[in-house]
């Protein structure tokens, strides 16, 4: 059985630091070129997204084009073969100013110093989808 290492945890921790700082280059540096990000399907960018460029344009691009993202806190844990991340934050819709608290758990597969897969679990995916609909996002 493969287990996570402190290095794997450090990779995810540095990914979250880059996300928190709005450091796109830092985010890209921690993602495998063929990263798979699986988001709840109810979201405009939901489903299985493949590739670092798709993550940047389809997920982060969709999120940031409709809302300002503030990560308020995160924790990272060793979780057997994967690294588990817990993030909290607030989204603020550009069009309406509406604020939505956000809580996510992410399961990261890390290999060779890069995140290869992220499975995203949201506390309130339906609320987030409704928020994006009110903010003007459409499903893709």
Secondary structure by P-SEA (a helix, b strand, c coil): cccccaaaaaaaaaaaaaaaaccaaaaaaacccbbbbbcccccccccccccaaaaaccaaaaaaacbbbbbccccccccccbbbbbbbbbbbbccccbbbbbbbbbbbbbccccccbbbbbbccaaaaaaaaaaaccccc
